[in-house]
Amino acid sequence: MTVFTIRAHKRFAVCRKIRLGKSGRRGVDGLLIELSLDGCRISHASKTDSFALDEPMVLRIAGADPIEGHVRWLREGVVGLRFARPLHNAGLEALIRLCRAEPAITAA
């Protein structure tokens, strides 16, 4: 039997080192591998056993403002994060470019 999952928003493949942690704490390093308007998937995260479902987290990406969210799901070394406030399209596009190390588009 095939199970189909309907997604609320399109997901984009990215690759960027991040830090994920609880507010005011150091956090753990990971790799941001998927990004959408309302959340992301992080792999290679150590110590995910210290996280709990629905726990508030802060996603830190060098070159971007911190993004608040909460743990949506957990698997060994992988975390699904739902953002507290969905990103705007322009913000998502800028974050995708940053995470893919693409140059910013400037007005002519």
TABELCOR-V339172 format. One record per residue. N is the residue number from 0. RES is the residue in one small letter. OMEGA is omega in degrees with one decimal (* if undefined). D_CENTER is the distance of its C-alpha to the mean C-alpha in Angstrom with 2 decimals. Layout:
N&RES&OMEGA&D_CENTER, N&RES&OMEGA&D_CENTER
//
This chain:
0&m&179.0&30.50, 1&t&177.8&27.44, 2&v&178.4&24.64, 3&f&178.2&22.79, 4&t&177.4&19.49, 5&i&-178.7&19.18, 6&r&178.4&15.76, 7&a&-177.0&15.56, 8&h&176.8&13.66, 9&k&178.2&13.65, 10&r&-178.2&10.82, 11&f&177.5&10.71, 12&a&177.8&10.89, 13&v&176.8&9.72, 14&c&-178.1&10.44, 15&r&175.4&9.72, 16&k&-178.5&10.44, 17&i&171.1&8.51, 18&r&-179.4&9.88, 19&l&-179.0&8.82, 20&g&176.0&11.85, 21&k&-178.0&14.12, 22&s&177.7&15.55, 23&g&179.1&18.36, 24&r&-174.8&17.76, 25&r&178.5&16.97, 26&g&-179.6&14.07, 27&v&176.6&13.23, 28&d&178.0&12.13, 29&g&-179.1&9.89, 30&l&177.2&8.87, 31&l&-175.2&5.72, 32&i&-179.7&7.73, 33&e&-173.8&6.77, 34&l&174.0&5.73, 35&s&-179.9&8.04, 36&l&-174.2&9.79, 37&d&178.3&8.96, 38&g&-177.9&5.65, 39&c&173.8&3.35, 40&r&-177.7&5.30, 41&i&177.4&6.05, 42&s&178.8&9.77, 43&h&178.9&12.64, 44&a&178.1&11.79, 45&s&174.6&15.23, 46&k&177.5&16.77, 47&t&177.7&14.60, 48&d&177.5&18.02, 49&s&178.5&17.87, 50&f&177.1&15.06, 51&a&177.3&16.30, 52&l&-179.9&15.31, 53&d&179.2&14.69, 54&e&177.5&14.50, 55&p&-180.0&13.10, 56&m&174.2&10.46, 57&v&178.0&9.53, 58&l&179.8&6.59, 59&r&178.8&8.93, 60&i&179.3&9.00, 61&a&179.6&12.70, 62&g&-179.8&14.18, 63&a&175.7&11.96, 64&d&176.2&12.39, 65&p&179.5&10.51, 66&i&178.7&8.32, 67&e&177.9&9.74, 68&g&175.8&8.89, 69&h&-177.5&10.35, 70&v&179.7&10.29, 71&r&178.0&11.11, 72&w&-178.3&12.32, 73&l&167.0&13.11, 74&r&-177.2&14.92, 75&e&177.1&16.41, 76&g&-178.3&13.94, 77&v&-177.8&10.99, 78&v&170.6&8.72, 79&g&-176.9&7.49, 80&l&173.3&5.96, 81&r&-178.2&7.81, 82&f&178.2&7.98, 83&a&176.3&11.53, 84&r&179.0&12.46, 85&p&177.5&11.43, 86&l&170.5&11.11, 87&h&-178.6&14.46, 88&n&-179.3&15.16, 89&a&177.9&16.16, 90&g&177.0&13.12, 91&l&179.6&10.92, 92&e&178.7&13.60, 93&a&179.4&13.73, 94&l&176.6&10.11, 95&i&178.4&10.72, 96&r&179.4&13.99, 97&l&-176.5&12.79, 98&c&177.1&10.44, 99&r&179.0&13.43, 100&a&176.3&15.85, 101&e&-179.5&17.80, 102&p&178.4&20.26, 103&a&177.7&19.94, 104&i&180.0&22.36, 105&t&178.9&25.19, 106&a&-178.5&27.86, 107&a&*&31.24
//
